[in-house]
Amino acid sequence: MNEQPAHQFDHWRRYLTGVAYRMLGSVTEAEDVVQDAYLRWHHADHLSVDDVRAYLTTVTSRLCLDRLRAAHRQREVYDGPWLPEPIVESQDTPAGAEALASDVSFALMLALERLSPLERAAFLLHDVFGLDFSQVAVSLERSEASCRQLASRARKRVQAERPRYEVSSSEHNQLTDRFFDAARSGDVATLKALLSENAILHTDGGGKRIAARRLILGADRISRFFEGVARKSASPSPRWVKAVFVNGLPGWLTIEQDGLPQITTLDVVDGRIQSVYVVRNPDKLGHLASHLPELRV
């Protein structure tokens, strides 16, 4: 490949990673797909490509669809609640550098997970990435009318499930900090005050670390859960803590007493915590090595 096509691909690489992540919910798989797309671009007839972005989006989305269909079957037998691999950025990341993590909250990713692969692709390509339906039709190898229907069904489901954030970033940060302290100490009264009455706790251990095997529903049950964890733990405080952005929202990256990392983040609606997400599955946290310190055992 000469320098110009390689430069063209590098120009769109971050964008393509964003496409693949939203399709798959996995950072590592998204990076693999983008590398596969690069190899396809390497062997393409570049002179025949009029719109590089649309062409690369088509290649990437088709590669994702193949993986997504297989992933749907695997997630049907997943051990416990499934959460996406988190995109983590330091809170001192320069503005604009977190573009990959914009508008990929866990709430949105879980809403996308409930769509069929084709609905997910049609919605993302048109509504999120701005391709017109003629381009979506080429990517999905479906008619324009079919793609419009797929996107419309997906849009209605996503809008119905996705929470509306009505708090400032500073308020979200304050709630996150207060929740973290209360959860670690098992402070039931404070937790109940912070949580929405119908809050939901998602804990993803993937069968590889201790985690709740089902969603925990309601402020009282969630508060009692964290009270029990604090009571049973010899040392509820983590070995190391870092405030981070998780998929664009405030959260915590910790190293727990077992020496393994954990991610915690929240959805906040109307000033109360609506959802708590805890990722403990080590397979979903391996890409975070650059954020972690070297700790002595």
C-alpha positions in Angstrom: 0.0 0.0 0.0 1.4 3.4 -0.9 1.4 6.2 1.6 -1.8 7.9 0.6 -4.2 5.0 1.2 -2.5 4.2 4.5 -2.8 7.8 5.6 -6.5 7.7 4.6 -7.2 4.7 6.7 -5.3 6.2 9.7 -7.5 9.3 9.3 -10.6 7.2 9.9 -9.2 4.7 12.3 -10.6 6.2 15.5 -14.0 6.7 13.8 -14.0 3.0 12.7 -13.1 1.9 16.2 -16.1 3.8 17.4 -18.4 2.1 14.8 -17.1 -1.3 15.8 -17.3 -0.7 19.5 -20.9 0.4 19.3 -21.7 -2.6 17.2 -19.9 -5.1 19.4 -19.6 -3.7 23.0 -16.0 -4.9 23.1 -12.9 -2.7 22.9 -10.6 -5.6 22.1 -13.0 -7.0 19.4 -13.4 -3.5 17.9 -9.7 -3.2 17.6 -9.5 -6.6 15.9 -12.2 -5.7 13.5 -10.5 -2.4 12.6 -7.3 -4.3 11.9 -9.2 -6.7 9.6 -10.7 -3.7 7.9 -7.2 -2.3 7.3 -6.2 -5.5 5.6 -9.3 -5.4 3.4 -8.4 -1.7 2.5 -4.8 -2.8 1.8 -6.0 -5.1 -1.0 -8.8 -2.8 -2.3 -8.9 -1.0 -5.6 -8.5 2.5 -4.1 -9.0 4.3 -7.4 -12.6 3.0 -7.6 -13.5 4.3 -4.2 -15.3 7.6 -4.3 -16.2 7.9 -0.6 -13.5 6.5 1.6 -15.5 7.0 4.8 -18.6 5.2 3.5 -16.5 2.4 2.0 -14.6 1.8 5.2 -17.8 2.0 7.2 -19.4 -0.7 5.0 -16.4 -3.0 5.4 -16.3 -2.5 9.2 -20.0 -2.9 9.7 -20.1 -6.2 7.7 -17.2 -7.6 9.7 -19.0 -6.6 12.9 -22.2 -8.3 11.8 -20.5 -11.6 11.4 -19.1 -11.3 15.0 -22.3 -9.9 16.4 -24.4 -12.8 15.2 -22.0 -15.2 17.0 -21.9 -13.0 20.1 -25.7 -13.1 20.4 -25.6 -16.8 20.7 -22.8 -16.7 23.3 -24.5 -14.1 25.4 -27.7 -16.2 25.7 -25.6 -18.5 28.0 -23.5 -15.8 29.6 -23.0 -16.4 33.4 -24.8 -13.6 35.1 -25.6 -10.0 33.8 -23.7 -9.0 30.7 -22.1 -5.5 30.5 -19.9 -4.1 27.7 -16.2 -3.8 28.0 -15.7 -0.3 29.4 -14.0 2.5 27.6 -11.9 4.2 30.3 -10.3 7.7 30.1 -8.5 9.6 32.9 -10.3 12.6 34.2 -7.4 14.7 33.2 -7.7 13.6 29.6 -7.5 16.7 27.2 -10.8 17.8 25.8 -11.6 16.0 22.6 -9.4 13.0 23.3 -12.3 11.1 24.7 -14.3 11.2 21.5 -14.4 7.5 21.2 -16.3 7.3 24.5 -18.9 10.0 23.7 -22.5 8.9 23.7 -21.7 5.2 24.5 -23.1 5.1 28.1 -23.8 1.7 29.5 -27.5 2.5 29.3 -27.2 3.0 25.5 -25.0 0.0 25.1 -27.5 -2.2 26.9 -30.4 -0.8 24.9 -28.4 -1.7 21.7 -27.8 -5.2 23.1 -31.6 -5.8 23.0 -31.8 -5.2 19.3 -31.3 -7.7 16.5 -27.9 -7.4 14.8 -29.5 -5.8 11.7 -31.6 -3.4 13.7 -28.5 -2.4 15.7 -26.5 -1.9 12.5 -29.2 0.1 10.7 -29.8 2.4 13.7 -26.1 3.1 14.3 -25.1 3.6 10.7 -28.0 6.0 10.0 -28.9 7.7 13.3 -25.4 7.8 15.0 -22.9 7.9 12.1 -25.0 9.8 9.6 -25.0 7.5 6.6 -28.0 8.0 4.3 -30.2 4.9 3.7 -28.8 4.2 0.3 -25.4 3.7 1.9 -26.9 1.7 4.8 -28.6 -0.5 2.3 -25.2 -1.2 0.6 -23.6 -2.0 4.0 -26.3 -4.4 5.1 -27.1 -5.8 1.7 -30.8 -5.0 2.2 -33.3 -2.7 0.4 -33.5 1.0 1.5 -37.1 0.4 2.6 -36.0 -2.6 4.8 -33.2 -0.5 6.3 -35.7 2.3 7.1 -37.9 -0.2 8.9 -35.0 -1.7 10.8 -33.8 1.7 12.0 -37.3 2.9 12.9 -37.9 -0.1 15.1 -34.5 0.2 16.7 -35.0 4.0 17.3 -38.3 3.5 19.1 -36.8 0.8 21.4 -33.7 2.8 22.2 -35.6 6.0 23.0 -38.0 4.0 25.3 -35.1 2.4 27.3 -32.5 5.1 27.3 -32.5 7.4 30.4 -32.5 11.2 30.0 -29.7 12.8 31.9 -30.8 15.9 33.7 -27.9 16.6 36.0 -24.7 18.6 35.5 -21.4 16.8 35.3 -20.4 18.3 38.7 -23.6 16.9 40.3 -22.9 13.5 38.7 -19.4 13.6 40.0 -20.6 14.4 43.5 -23.2 11.6 43.5 -20.6 9.2 42.2 -18.2 10.1 45.0 -20.9 9.8 47.7 -22.1 6.5 46.4 -18.6 5.1 46.3 -17.9 6.0 49.9 -21.3 4.7 51.1 -21.1 1.5 49.1 -17.7 0.7 50.5 -18.7 1.3 54.1 -22.1 -0.3 53.7 -23.9 2.9 54.8 -27.5 1.8 54.1 -29.1 5.1 55.0 -26.9 7.1 52.6 -27.3 4.6 49.8 -31.1 4.7 50.1 -31.0 8.5 49.9 -28.8 8.4 46.8 -30.6 5.6 44.9 -33.9 5.9 42.9 -36.6 3.7 44.4 -36.6 1.5 41.3 -32.8 1.5 40.8 -31.0 -1.5 39.2 -27.6 -3.0 40.1 -25.7 -4.8 37.3 -22.7 -6.8 38.4 -20.7 -8.6 35.6 -18.3 -11.2 36.9 -18.7 -13.5 33.9 -18.5 -16.5 36.2 -14.8 -15.8 36.8 -15.2 -13.6 39.9 -17.7 -13.3 42.7 -20.7 -11.2 41.5 -24.5 -11.2 41.8 -25.8 -13.7 39.3 -29.0 -11.7 38.7 -29.9 -8.0 38.5 -30.6 -6.5 41.9 -33.7 -4.4 41.9 -34.8 -1.5 44.1 -33.0 0.9 46.5 -33.5 -1.3 49.6 -32.1 -4.5 48.1 -29.2 -2.7 46.5 -28.4 -1.0 49.8 -28.6 -4.3 51.7 -26.4 -5.9 49.1 -23.5 -3.4 49.7 -24.1 -3.6 53.4 -23.6 -7.4 53.2 -20.4 -7.0 51.1 -18.9 -4.5 53.5 -19.8 -6.7 56.5 -18.3 -9.9 55.0 -15.1 -8.2 53.7 -12.1 -8.1 56.0 -11.1 -4.9 54.2 -13.8 -3.3 52.1 -11.5 -0.6 50.9 -9.7 -1.3 47.6 -5.9 -1.4 47.4 -5.9 1.4 44.8 -8.4 3.9 43.5 -8.6 6.2 40.5 -11.4 8.5 39.5 -12.0 8.0 35.7 -14.5 8.5 33.0 -16.3 5.2 32.1 -17.9 5.4 28.6 -18.0 9.2 29.0 -19.5 9.3 32.5 -17.8 9.6 36.0 -16.7 6.3 37.6 -14.0 4.5 39.5 -11.3 2.2 38.5 -10.1 0.2 41.5 -7.7 -2.7 42.3 -9.6 -4.8 44.8 -8.1 -6.9 47.7 -7.7 -9.9 45.4 -5.3 -7.8 43.2 -7.7 -7.6 40.3 -9.3 -4.5 38.7 -12.9 -3.4 38.9 -14.9 -0.7 37.2 -17.9 1.1 38.8 -20.1 3.7 37.1 -23.6 5.1 37.4 -26.6 6.4 35.5 -28.2 9.4 37.2 -31.8 10.5 36.4 -33.5 13.5 38.1 -30.8 13.7 40.7 -31.0 10.1 41.8 -29.0 7.1 40.9 -31.0 4.9 38.4 -28.5 2.3 37.6 -25.2 1.0 39.1 -22.8 -0.9 36.8 -19.9 -3.0 38.2 -17.6 -4.8 35.8 -15.5 -7.5 37.5 -14.9 -10.0 34.7 -11.1 -9.9 34.1 -11.6 -10.7 30.4 -13.3 -7.4 30.0 -10.6 -5.4 31.9 -7.4 -6.6 30.4 -7.2 -3.6 28.0 -6.9 -1.3 31.0 -3.3 -2.1 31.9 -2.0 1.3 30.9 -4.3 2.9 33.6 -3.1 0.5 36.4 -0.1 0.8 38.7 2.3 -1.9 39.6 1.4 -3.1 43.0 3.4 -5.3 45.4 1.5 -8.4 46.6 
